[in-house]
Structures are given as structure tokens and as C-alpha cells.
Amino acid sequence: MSLALSTNATISAASPAPALRIGLIGFGCVGQGLYAILQQVPGLGFEVGRIAVKSPDKPRSLPKEAFSFQADELLHDPALDVLVEVIDDAEEAFRLVSTALRQGRRVVTANKAMVAQHLPELVALQHEYGGTLLYEAAVCGSIPIIRTLDAYFGQEPLRSVSGIFNGSSNYVLTRMGQDGSEYAPALAEAQLKGFAETDPTLDMAAFDPRSKAIILAAHAYGVLLQPDQVLNLGIENVSATDIAYAAIANQKIKVVAGLYLLPDNQLTVLVTPQFVDQSSPLYAVDDEFNGVVIEAEFAGTQFLRGRGAGGHPTGSAVLADLAALRGNFHYAYPKLAAAQLGYTTDLEIEIYLRTDDELILDQLGFTDITEEADEDGYIVGFVPLDALLQHRDRLRQAGAFVARTGNVRPATQPADTLALAEVE
Ligand SMILES: NC(=O)c1ccc[n+]([C@@H]2O[C@H](COP(=O)([O-])OP(=O)(O)OC[C@H]3O[C@@H](n4cnc5c(N)ncnc54)[C@H](OP(=O)(O)O)[C@@H]3O)[C@@H](O)[C@H]2O)c1
């Protein structure tokens, strides 16, 4: 086709590029979400070429002939331009994605646990074999946070990146705050409404937001972390008493994943319940929503809020990655290349701890106590972060609930208290 111009010149309009053929591995919540979007909006230039699932006998919305039951067949199909890996098995996901990257393929994944666990290898495989891996859907669903940090904020120092990265626990805390209910009925309601898994551990014990924080640490700060280096404390032991304690001070308890740049080019990452007051944009992020606050050195504060899960929101993030791949986008990991920051846990953080376990109190080694109420069983004060890391599992098993106030200080200089809360 050509367009005639008044100058008699002509421009040949490029014929539309052939649709990118997708090999879709996994047809659950996210896989079906992406499929539905592509059906609903034809003409996007993507077509699902093949779909792989696991169980041959499961009832499906498409005929059985539409499926392969061997994901490896898709890996070895040269007619597929891009692979979308959205299965629920992190180990198998890593095998599939790393094999595809060794073939120099273009791959999209939504698997945060897999990416967080294997990020150094996944970056190295891309360099070595020339493939590309994008994973926007792995962090906060539809919120475009990874590309924002990697591409837009790739050069600018960031004072902090913090947020609510898990919709299930946020839903439970919101219900407890609104109804005065206890944890168990609030969780049961979240499960009934499909906002929490049957096994809620990954979400409620904050393993899921920890994976997301680890992914963001690579893009926002160029720091590669192993999961065990990052403190994650969840809400399995939260009670209506704790929520009421926060409400008296006009605060809410939220599970905040925080990446904080400290003096001397040190980064620390904390994923724990935190008291949040109305000055924080996170205060109003309720129900199943996610929110991220970026504190950039020159741009100032930015806040993104959106749906962190669900077929359509997560499918939307996968679609954005597919479009980015078509434009030859890849993560530049610019701060990884600069590698200027260290990682520290040599800090004291101020916590609210409710427990009736005397041993835990001794083990944590409070260095300073700012408030104590024996009758309610809580204590507020500074403890070494390393002690919390060491006793994380015992805190959980002992039924203790911990929330941080937002204050931290270097372990060796008690006078220099920093208010992290101020930068959220
Ligand atoms: N759900 C969300 O809102 C959400 C949000 C962000 C990220 N994610 C991530 O996205 C991924 C998928 O989550 P989902 O909720 O869509 O999971 P899901 O609903 O449980 O679906 C998983 C799909 O993977 C298939 N599968 C499992 N093992 C397979 C294998 N070895 N080969 C081929 N197919 C296999 C299953 O097959 P069968 O159908 O035969 O069982 C199923 O279709 C996970 O990594 C999750 O963490 C999910």
C-alpha cells in the first residue's frame, strides 16, 4: 500500500509485521488471563501458537487438542518466537526458562520465587547466549515497577523504594482494621473471595513480598541478594490488639517491603509489618491492592498503586513484556554494572513485639526500651537486625508478633537514629 502526498512523492507504508507466535507454558490464572486479553483485543500482533499444561485430565475452557502436556515440546519448537512461562512450580520454571535462555530465546516469566532465587544465573545466561528474559508480572502484578526502576531510574540514586507488595496479606489486615476481627476469620474471608491461597504461608509469612524486594534490589540498587539475607516477618500472629494499638495513634499496620539506602553506600532491605501513618501514601493502599513509593534523589517522591494479582492485571503485565520484547527491549541492569553499593544488616531497628515468651525477649537482646506494657504483653524498643534474622523462625513458631516503627540506627552508634518512616 502507498500513500500519495500532494508533492507527488510517495511513502510506502510498511506491511504489518507478522504476528509474534507465543508458546504459552501454563494455563492457570495468569495463562488464561493473558489468553483472554489477546482474544478480547485482536490485532495486537501476538498469537498463541501452542499451550502446554501439566495434567491431561483436567477440564479446560479449550478443547484437549489445543494443549501439549510436555512443556519441552514448546522449548524445541522453532516456529515459536517467544515463550511465556507461567507455571506454579519454581524449580521446573527455572529448568524451562534457563534451557530457553541457553537457546538464546526470548522469554517472559511471572515467577517471582524463581527469579529471586536465581537472578545472578539468569542475568549471566542472557549475557552468554544473547537471549532476553522479562518479568514485570513477577513484582506487583500490573504496576510497571521493574521497567520504571531499570530504564527510567537506571541512573538516578534512589533513597528508598518501599511498598505493599502482597495483596493477600493486605486484604487480611484491611479486614481486621475495618471489622475489628481476628486474624483467622479475616484470612478465611480472603480465601473465600479468592484473595488468598489455600496454603497461605508464602503470602502471610511474607516470603512472597521478600522475593519481590530481592528482584527490585537488583534493578533499583544493583545489589544481588539471596533470600536468607533479607528479614521477612509476616502477619500470621497478628491480633486485634495489635491493630487497635496502631489505631490509637491513627496508624495502620501494613506489611511493608522496604529497600533503604543508608550512609556509606550501604543498602538494607526489610520486609515486615510496619506502623504506617496518614502521611504515607501506603496508608490508603487497602484491600488486595499494592502500592510502591519511590524516593528518588532528584525526581523526589513518586507513588504507584494498582492491582498486584489476578488473571487480567497479571496478564496485562505479561502483555506489556511481550510488546517490549517485540521492540527489542531488555533490562540493562545499569546499577548492577556500576556495582557501587554494599549490603548491611549491621543495624538496630525499633520494633513493637508482642509475646509471652520470655526466652525470645532474652534472645533478641533489646538495646533500648522505649515503651513496655506488661498487662498487654508488648514491648517497644531497639533490637539488632541480626538477632531478628537469626530468630525469625522461632518468633513465628512462638506466636510472637513483630512490627517495626520505621526507626533504625547503626548498630554501633546509638545516637544516630534515622527515621526511615520519613522517607516513605
Ligand atoms: N495468580 C496471580 O495473580 C499471579 C500474580 C503474579 C504472579 N503470578 C505467578 O505466575 C505463575 C503462575 O501462577 P498462576 O496463579 O497462574 O498458577 P495456577 O493458576 O496454579 O496455574 C498453573 C499452571 O501451570 C501449569 N503447570 C504446572 N506445572 C507445569 C509443567 N511442569 N508443565 C506445564 N504446565 C505446568 C498448570 O497445569 P494444569 O492446568 O495442568 O494444572 C496450570 O495450568 C506463578 O509463578 C505465580 O507466582 C501469579
The ligand as a Tripos MOL2 file, in Angstrom:
@<TRIPOS>MOLECULE
LIG
   48    52     1     0     0
SMALL
NO_CHARGES

@<TRIPOS>ATOM
      1 N1         -2.1510  -15.6610   40.1100 N.am      1 LIG1
      2 C1         -1.6790  -14.4310   40.1500 C.2       1 LIG1
      3 O1         -2.4210  -13.4680   40.3330 O.2       1 LIG1
      4 C2         -0.2090  -14.1820   39.9500 C.ar      1 LIG1
      5 C3          0.2880  -12.8660   40.0330 C.ar      1 LIG1
      6 C4          1.6430  -12.6170   39.7940 C.ar      1 LIG1
      7 C5          2.4700  -13.6770   39.5210 C.ar      1 LIG1
      8 N2          1.9770  -14.9520   39.4940 N.ar      1 LIG1
      9 C6          2.8950  -16.0520   39.1990 C.3       1 LIG1
     10 O2          2.5370  -16.6090   37.9400 O.3       1 LIG1
     11 C7          2.8070  -18.0040   37.9280 C.3       1 LIG1
     12 C8          1.5250  -18.7510   37.5800 C.3       1 LIG1
     13 O3          0.5630  -18.5020   38.5710 O.3       1 LIG1
     14 P1         -0.9620  -18.9410   38.3910 P.3       1 LIG1
     15 O4         -1.6940  -18.3050   39.5170 O.co2     1 LIG1
     16 O5         -1.4080  -18.7120   37.0040 O.co2     1 LIG1
     17 O6         -0.8560  -20.5240   38.6800 O.3       1 LIG1
     18 P2         -2.0170  -21.6100   38.5240 P.3       1 LIG1
     19 O7         -3.3450  -20.9660   38.3790 O.co2     1 LIG1
     20 O8         -1.8230  -22.5730   39.6300 O.co2     1 LIG1
     21 O9         -1.6930  -22.3130   37.1290 O.3       1 LIG1
     22 C9         -0.5070  -23.0050   36.9290 C.3       1 LIG1
     23 C10        -0.4960  -23.5870   35.5440 C.3       1 LIG1
     24 O10         0.7900  -24.1480   35.3190 O.3       1 LIG1
     25 C11         0.6250  -25.4500   34.7570 C.3       1 LIG1
     26 N3          1.8030  -26.2560   35.0560 N.ar      1 LIG1
     27 C12         2.3130  -26.5900   36.2490 C.ar      1 LIG1
     28 N4          3.4310  -27.3330   36.0950 N.ar      1 LIG1
     29 C13         3.6110  -27.4640   34.7570 C.ar      1 LIG1
     30 C14         4.5730  -28.1200   33.9550 C.ar      1 LIG1
     31 N5          5.5950  -28.7900   34.5050 N.pl3     1 LIG1
     32 N6          4.4560  -28.0450   32.6120 N.ar      1 LIG1
     33 C15         3.4230  -27.3720   32.0470 C.ar      1 LIG1
     34 N7          2.4740  -26.7220   32.7510 N.ar      1 LIG1
     35 C16         2.5780  -26.7730   34.1010 C.ar      1 LIG1
     36 C17        -0.6480  -25.9780   35.3920 C.3       1 LIG1
     37 O11        -1.1310  -27.0410   34.6090 O.3       1 LIG1
     38 P3         -2.5170  -27.7490   34.9390 P.3       1 LIG1
     39 O12        -3.5440  -26.7920   34.4170 O.co2     1 LIG1
     40 O13        -2.4670  -28.9970   34.1690 O.co2     1 LIG1
     41 O14        -2.5740  -27.9340   36.4160 O.co2     1 LIG1
     42 C18        -1.5080  -24.7040   35.3450 C.3       1 LIG1
     43 O15        -2.1120  -24.5750   34.0850 O.3       1 LIG1
     44 C19         3.3560  -18.3320   39.3140 C.3       1 LIG1
     45 O16         4.7450  -18.2940   39.2670 O.3       1 LIG1
     46 C20         2.8620  -17.1970   40.1790 C.3       1 LIG1
     47 O17         3.6970  -16.9370   41.2910 O.3       1 LIG1
     48 C21         0.6620  -15.2210   39.7030 C.ar      1 LIG1
@<TRIPOS>BOND
     1     1     2 1
     2     2     3 2
     3     2     4 1
     4     4     5 ar
     5     4    48 ar
     6     5     6 ar
     7     6     7 ar
     8     7     8 ar
     9     8     9 1
    10     8    48 ar
    11     9    10 1
    12     9    46 1
    13    10    11 1
    14    11    12 1
    15    11    44 1
    16    12    13 1
    17    13    14 1
    18    14    15 2
    19    14    16 1
    20    14    17 1
    21    17    18 1
    22    18    19 2
    23    18    20 1
    24    18    21 1
    25    21    22 1
    26    22    23 1
    27    23    24 1
    28    23    42 1
    29    24    25 1
    30    25    26 1
    31    25    36 1
    32    26    27 ar
    33    26    35 ar
    34    27    28 ar
    35    28    29 ar
    36    29    30 ar
    37    29    35 ar
    38    30    31 1
    39    30    32 ar
    40    32    33 ar
    41    33    34 ar
    42    34    35 ar
    43    36    37 1
    44    36    42 1
    45    37    38 1
    46    38    39 2
    47    38    40 1
    48    38    41 1
    49    42    43 1
    50    44    45 1
    51    44    46 1
    52    46    47 1
@<TRIPOS>SUBSTRUCTURE
     1 LIG1         1 GROUP 0 **** ****
